[in-house]
Amino acid sequence: MSTLVVYYTAPGEDREVAEAVARESGAETEFIREVHTAEGLFGFNKNVLWGGPAEEDIGEPTHDPSTYDLVAIGSSVENGHITAPVEAFVKAYRDDLPRVAFF
């Protein structure tokens, strides 16, 4: 089974977990890259008041998620929600995702 581990991390802890999951399962990894960051007052308003970033706020993935049997998605939890870049990834590629697991 081909697996892609997709993750986002700001401080870096999720990278360690994602790399461990990929290493143990023989998967490839994909870091969700922000094109427009959510810093400062505008970023706060965009993420909290306007529902998070749009799909165009994240970069194109280097791996096509539709070519994998399983996509494992990793995110920290902020105020009871997955991070905005992970939410944008899921919204952008929801029709292309095969089986999905979250961590």
C-alpha positions in Angstrom: 0.0 0.0 0.0 1.4 3.4 -1.0 1.2 6.0 1.8 1.8 9.7 1.9 2.2 11.5 5.2 1.1 15.1 4.9 1.8 17.5 7.8 2.0 21.1 8.9 4.1 22.4 11.8 5.1 25.8 12.9 7.3 25.0 15.9 8.6 21.7 14.5 7.2 19.0 16.9 4.8 17.6 14.3 7.7 17.2 11.8 9.3 14.7 14.1 6.1 12.7 14.5 5.4 12.8 10.8 8.9 11.6 9.9 8.6 8.8 12.5 5.3 7.7 11.0 6.7 7.8 7.5 9.9 5.9 8.5 7.9 3.2 10.3 5.4 2.8 7.4 7.7 3.3 4.5 5.7 6.4 3.4 6.8 9.6 1.7 6.3 12.9 3.4 4.7 16.2 2.3 5.1 19.4 4.3 2.2 21.8 3.8 3.9 25.1 2.9 2.1 28.4 3.6 2.3 30.9 0.7 0.7 33.7 2.8 1.3 33.5 6.5 -1.2 34.3 9.2 1.0 36.6 11.2 0.0 39.9 12.9 -3.5 41.4 13.4 -4.5 40.7 9.8 -3.5 37.0 10.1 -5.4 36.7 13.4 -8.5 38.2 11.8 -8.2 36.0 8.7 -7.8 32.8 10.7 -10.2 33.4 13.6 -12.9 35.7 12.3 -13.0 34.7 8.6 -12.6 31.0 9.0 -9.0 30.3 8.1 -6.9 30.5 5.0 -8.2 29.9 1.5 -6.7 27.1 -0.6 -4.5 29.6 -2.5 -2.8 30.4 0.8 -0.9 27.0 0.7 1.7 25.9 -1.9 1.2 23.2 -4.5 2.2 19.8 -3.1 5.2 18.1 -4.6 3.4 14.7 -4.3 0.0 14.1 -6.0 -2.2 12.8 -3.1 -4.6 11.1 -5.6 -1.8 8.6 -6.5 -1.6 7.1 -3.0 -3.7 4.4 -1.4 -3.6 6.2 2.0 -2.9 9.8 3.0 -2.1 10.3 6.7 -2.5 13.9 7.7 -0.8 15.3 10.8 -1.6 18.5 12.6 -1.3 20.0 16.0 -4.6 21.2 17.5 -5.1 24.9 18.2 -8.2 25.9 20.3 -9.8 22.6 19.5 -9.2 22.8 15.7 -6.7 21.5 13.3 -4.3 24.1 12.0 -5.5 26.4 9.3 -3.0 25.2 6.6 -4.1 21.6 7.2 -7.7 22.7 6.9 -6.9 24.5 3.6 -5.1 21.4 2.3 -8.1 19.1 3.1 -10.5 21.6 1.5 -8.3 22.0 -1.6 -7.7 18.2 -2.2 -10.8 16.6 -0.6 -11.9 15.2 -4.0 -8.5 13.7 -4.7 -7.9 12.1 -1.3 -8.2 8.3 -1.2 -8.4 6.8 2.3 -7.4 9.3 5.0 -6.0 8.9 8.5 -5.3 11.8 10.9 -2.7 12.1 13.6 
